[in-house]
Amino acid sequence: MNISKRGQGIEFSAIRMLTPYADQAVRQGKKVYHLNIGAPDVETPQAFFDAVRNFEEKTLAYAPSKGFEALRKATSNYYKSIGIDFDMDEIYITQGASEALDFALTTCIDVGDEIITCDPYYSNYQTYLDLTGAVCRTFETKVEDGYRLPAKKDIEKILRPRSRAFLLSNPGNPTGAVYTKEEIQMIAEIAIERDMFIIADEVYREFVYDGEVFYSFANVKEIEDRLVLLDSISKRFSACGARIGSLACKNKKVLECVNKLCNGRLSVSTLDQYGAAELYNTDKSYFQEVNKQYQKRRDVIYQGLIDIPGVKVEKTKGAFYIFPEFPVEDTLDFAKWLLTDFELGGETVMVAPGQGFYRDPEKGKTKLRLAFVINEQDIKKSVKILKAGLEEYQRIKSGI
Ligand SMILES: Cc1ncc(COP(=O)(O)O)c(C=O)c1O
């Protein structure tokens, strides 16, 4: 019996597609360092766990579909503290930014409408684009330009009558690009001129390095009726497992539709929302500390990678990914081989092959996405494994 064509057409996410091989490597007794996924090892602030422990209700009931008021209020206060104006009633709690994206796409586009994003883009966007029947069109951003957005006229070239929304992550995953105020305003201008929505994914807002300045789409007043802001506590508070995100918007029609979708799935986890609300009381020094840590990790991985012969890499400016080019024909094959056939002292690495981050997989065939979310020592070991693995892989491939 066949499953739907739609289901058959959905690709595995590049981030987890090699999981069966990693599981097998572990069963064989290898230690696997995970650079494939942005799931940080940084401790979640204790306030989350305290709130869950102190939960006193006798029944674990559904939460309100829009999310608990306390969490919506806390999210609104957080936004206001960074100069973004969303009232509690303009914020709905979702199951991670992932569900917020699903809701945003369902609300803003019809099947066959086009979503405009940049190449490369966050691999999991593709799952939701497939799920909601959106057609993905991309404009290219290039490593040699620091993954900056192209000129307005070049973006306009790819737009068609059914281009309904921009979907952009800022800071970018997998590139780490942090868009300038001018770039944000340029996208806003196009969206106004072409009557498009902007779905802005700002889950890495706090993670910018080297004095870069983050500028939010929510700071552009002129687009407030067409902006859907996706957010999450996964990265902000190193709480990926809580599965708490949000969708914020000022457009009443959008909110009404999202509310229906929230109703349909009943609610988000009650306990996780209790914990998340407390996280927003975290002192600002937490972010400074964590940021410093990531910047150091970024430096360690960058330094390690530039020392590998044939590897080309740019220093990441934001988020916690680095996106090097490796001197191999097919990074998917290389990444799989690292798990199935290679070890260095009983250890190996799991990485995300670049193909899944591009509309045309061919373009990502020499790229790898590495998440610097593990400690410095383990990053150093991982890079050593990558270097030794690459040497061995090249030797085998060249038949020497
Ligand atoms: C750009 C981007 N958006 C959204 C998500 C998913 O966030 P959440 O865990 O809140 O679903 C990720 C996760 O890596 C991401 O990188």
The ligand as an SDF file (V2000), in Angstrom:
LIG
                    3D

 16 16  0  0  0  0  0  0  0  0999 V2000
   16.8990   29.0770   11.6120 C   0  0  0  0  0  0  0  0  0  0  0  0
   16.1530   28.1220   12.4890 C   0  0  0  0  0  0  0  0  0  0  0  0
   14.8420   28.2900   12.6580 N   0  0  0  0  0  0  0  0  0  0  0  0
   14.1190   27.4620   13.4280 C   0  0  0  0  0  0  0  0  0  0  0  0
   14.7110   26.4030   14.0820 C   0  0  0  0  0  0  0  0  0  0  0  0
   13.8780   25.4910   14.9000 C   0  0  0  0  0  0  0  0  0  0  0  0
   13.6350   26.0230   16.1410 O   0  0  0  0  0  0  0  0  0  0  0  0
   12.7390   25.2750   17.2160 P   0  0  0  0  0  0  0  0  0  0  0  0
   13.6330   24.3630   17.9870 O   0  0  0  0  0  0  0  0  0  0  0  0
   12.2190   26.3610   18.0410 O   0  0  0  0  0  0  0  0  0  0  0  0
   11.6760   24.5370   16.4930 O   0  0  0  0  0  0  0  0  0  0  0  0
   16.0830   26.1860   13.9440 C   0  0  0  0  0  0  0  0  0  0  0  0
   16.7340   25.0620   14.6040 C   0  0  0  0  0  0  0  0  0  0  0  0
   17.8790   24.7570   14.4200 O   0  0  0  0  0  0  0  0  0  0  0  0
   16.8110   27.0620   13.1200 C   0  0  0  0  0  0  0  0  0  0  0  0
   18.1180   26.9030   12.9250 O   0  0  0  0  0  0  0  0  0  0  0  0
  1  2  1  0
  2  3  1  0
  2 15  2  0
  3  4  2  0
  4  5  1  0
  5  6  1  0
  5 12  2  0
  6  7  1  0
  7  8  1  0
  8  9  2  0
  8 10  1  0
  8 11  1  0
 12 13  1  0
 12 15  1  0
 13 14  2  0
 15 16  1  0
M  END
$$$$
